[in-house]
Amino acid sequence: MKKQLSIKDLFQKAWKGFIDNFITWLFLLGAQITIVCGFLLCCVAMLAMMHYVFIEQCLFNCFFIGYSKLFTTSIISIVSIFLLFFHIAFPVMYKQNALDYVFKRPMSGFDVNNRFFSYAVAMFIYWIIVSISTVFGFFPGLFLSQRWRFVGLHLLDHGGSVRDAFHSSWGMTHGYMWFLVGVSLVQLLLFIICSPTVLFILAAIVINRLVDAQIYKILHIEYDRNLSSCSCEA
């Protein structure tokens, strides 16, 4: 029997989770901004120093003049890779902390755990499949995106294989696709409304992550219960 979920209740509980742990969420945002800014400053300083040593001091001009552009391009590429890492890692932290709150565990704060790599691989596969499906039609992409909505949360919560995460998310979301589409629309609207200021964006991100974590918890418990019932019947 499917649970009757309420979008209103989900967002009210998410708001409470944001307010109750406001300092923790704010610290997480501050730590992320500090790390990114510090990293960029270090990169700029290193690039300036290396440019001075290798180019201004004629080491490149005298011997490797043709490689000066390649040198700059390589540095920019390395910086871009690290920024991409931050771009992937930071959303994971919000999802992990949301899971911690919903399951009444101590919040992880600023932490990348050993499930990060599996999460990154799963999300890469997820977006590739959803993007390809969307090319063949809006509905197939929408369908797959919602049925595999909890792949990342399953990996962050349980670990395990990427294949099991896709299988579990598919089972959990059976019969809930249109409800999840409605939740996604409300989440998008909330993000658009909150976009003018950084603090409001933080609230939108945290509330949306908490909503997803709550839905995941409810559907995960129901899915496990159904599996146990089937096992007993067998």
C-alpha positions in Angstrom: 0.0 0.0 0.0 1.4 3.4 -1.1 1.9 6.1 1.5 0.0 9.3 1.2 2.7 12.0 1.1 2.0 15.7 1.6 4.2 18.3 -0.2 3.1 20.8 2.5 4.3 18.6 5.4 7.6 17.8 3.6 8.5 21.5 3.2 7.3 22.4 6.7 9.6 19.8 8.2 12.4 20.9 5.9 12.0 24.5 7.0 12.2 23.3 10.7 15.4 21.4 9.9 16.9 24.5 8.3 16.0 26.7 11.3 17.0 24.2 14.0 20.4 23.8 12.5 20.9 27.3 10.9 24.4 27.8 12.4 25.5 24.4 11.1 24.3 25.1 7.6 25.8 28.6 7.7 29.1 27.2 8.8 29.0 24.7 6.0 28.5 27.5 3.4 31.2 29.7 5.0 33.7 26.8 5.0 33.0 26.2 1.3 33.3 29.8 0.3 36.5 30.1 2.3 38.1 27.1 0.8 37.2 28.1 -2.8 38.4 31.6 -2.3 41.6 30.4 -0.6 42.2 27.9 -3.4 41.7 30.5 -6.1 44.1 33.0 -4.4 46.8 30.3 -4.1 46.3 29.4 -7.7 46.6 33.1 -8.8 49.7 33.6 -6.6 51.3 30.3 -7.9 50.5 31.2 -11.6 52.0 34.7 -11.1 55.2 33.3 -9.5 55.6 30.7 -12.2 55.0 33.1 -14.9 57.6 35.4 -13.5 60.2 32.6 -13.1 59.6 30.7 -16.3 58.6 33.5 -18.7 59.7 36.9 -17.4 63.2 35.6 -16.5 63.7 34.4 -20.1 63.7 30.7 -19.2 60.8 30.2 -21.7 61.7 33.2 -23.8 65.2 32.0 -24.4 64.7 28.2 -24.7 61.0 27.3 -24.8 59.3 30.4 -26.2 56.8 28.3 -28.1 55.5 26.6 -24.9 54.4 29.7 -23.0 50.8 29.5 -24.1 50.9 25.7 -23.4 52.1 26.4 -19.9 49.3 28.9 -19.2 46.7 26.5 -20.7 47.9 23.6 -18.5 47.7 25.7 -15.4 44.2 26.8 -16.3 43.2 23.2 -17.0 44.5 22.0 -13.6 42.6 24.8 -11.8 39.4 23.9 -13.7 39.7 20.3 -12.7 40.0 21.2 -9.0 37.1 23.6 -9.3 35.0 20.8 -10.9 35.9 18.6 -7.9 34.6 21.4 -5.6 31.5 21.7 -7.7 30.7 18.0 -7.3 31.9 17.7 -3.6 30.0 20.6 -2.1 26.4 19.5 -3.2 27.3 16.0 -1.8 28.0 17.6 1.6 24.5 19.2 1.7 22.9 15.9 0.8 24.9 14.0 3.4 24.0 16.5 6.2 20.4 16.4 5.1 20.4 12.6 5.4 22.1 12.8 8.8 19.4 15.2 10.1 16.5 13.2 8.8 17.8 9.9 10.2 18.6 11.7 13.5 22.4 11.1 13.2 25.1 13.7 14.2 25.5 16.0 11.2 28.7 15.5 9.3 29.4 19.1 8.6 32.3 19.8 6.2 33.3 16.3 5.3 33.9 14.2 2.1 33.5 10.5 3.0 34.7 7.4 1.2 31.4 7.2 -0.7 32.1 10.3 -2.7 33.7 8.4 -5.7 30.8 6.0 -6.0 28.4 9.0 -5.8 30.3 10.9 -8.6 30.4 7.8 -10.9 26.7 7.2 -10.3 25.7 10.8 -11.0 27.8 10.8 -14.2 26.0 7.7 -15.4 22.7 9.1 -14.3 23.1 12.4 -16.2 24.4 10.6 -19.3 21.4 8.3 -19.5 18.8 11.0 -18.6 20.4 13.4 -21.2 20.3 10.8 -23.9 16.7 9.8 -23.0 15.7 13.5 -23.2 17.0 13.7 -26.8 14.4 11.0 -27.7 11.6 12.9 -25.9 10.9 15.0 -22.9 8.8 12.3 -21.1 11.4 9.5 -21.2 14.0 11.9 -19.7 11.5 13.0 -17.1 10.5 9.4 -16.3 14.1 8.2 -15.8 15.2 11.3 -13.8 12.4 10.7 -11.3 12.7 6.9 -11.1 16.4 7.2 -10.4 16.1 10.3 -8.3 17.5 8.7 -5.1 20.5 6.9 -6.6 22.9 9.4 -5.0 21.2 9.4 -1.6 21.2 5.6 -1.5 24.9 5.5 -2.1 25.6 8.2 0.6 23.3 6.4 3.0 24.3 2.8 2.4 27.3 2.7 0.1 27.4 -0.5 -1.9 27.5 -0.8 -5.7 26.2 1.7 -8.2 24.1 -1.0 -9.8 22.3 -1.7 -6.5 21.7 2.1 -6.0 19.9 2.3 -9.4 17.9 -0.8 -8.7 16.8 0.4 -5.2 15.8 3.9 -6.5 13.8 2.3 -9.2 12.0 0.1 -6.7 11.4 3.0 -4.2 9.9 5.4 -6.7 7.4 2.9 -8.2 4.0 4.6 -8.2 5.3 8.0 -7.0 6.6 9.5 -10.3 4.0 12.3 -10.7 4.2 13.2 -7.0 8.0 13.5 -7.4 7.5 15.7 -10.5 5.2 18.0 -8.4 7.9 18.2 -5.6 10.5 19.1 -8.2 8.4 21.9 -9.6 7.9 23.3 -6.1 11.6 23.0 -5.4 12.4 24.9 -8.7 9.9 27.6 -7.8 11.4 28.0 -4.3 14.9 28.3 -5.8 13.8 30.9 -8.3 12.1 33.0 -5.6 15.1 32.7 -3.3 17.7 33.5 -6.0 18.2 37.3 -5.3 20.4 36.8 -2.2 23.0 34.3 -1.0 21.3 33.6 2.3 18.0 32.9 0.6 19.8 30.6 -1.9 21.3 28.8 1.0 17.8 28.3 2.5 16.5 27.0 -0.8 19.3 24.6 -1.3 19.1 23.2 2.3 15.3 23.0 2.3 15.3 21.2 -1.1 17.9 18.7 0.1 16.0 18.1 3.3 12.8 17.5 1.3 14.6 14.9 -0.8 16.1 13.2 2.2 12.7 13.0 3.9 11.1 11.4 0.8 14.0 9.1 0.5 13.6 8.0 4.1 9.9 7.3 3.8 10.2 5.5 0.5 13.3 3.6 1.6 11.6 2.3 4.8 8.5 1.3 2.8 10.6 -0.4 0.1 12.6 -2.4 2.7 9.3 -3.4 4.4 7.8 -4.6 1.2 11.0 -6.6 0.4 10.8 -8.2 3.9 7.2 -9.1 3.4 7.9 -10.7 0.0 10.7 -12.7 1.5 8.5 -14.0 4.4 5.8 -14.9 1.9 8.2 -16.8 -0.2 
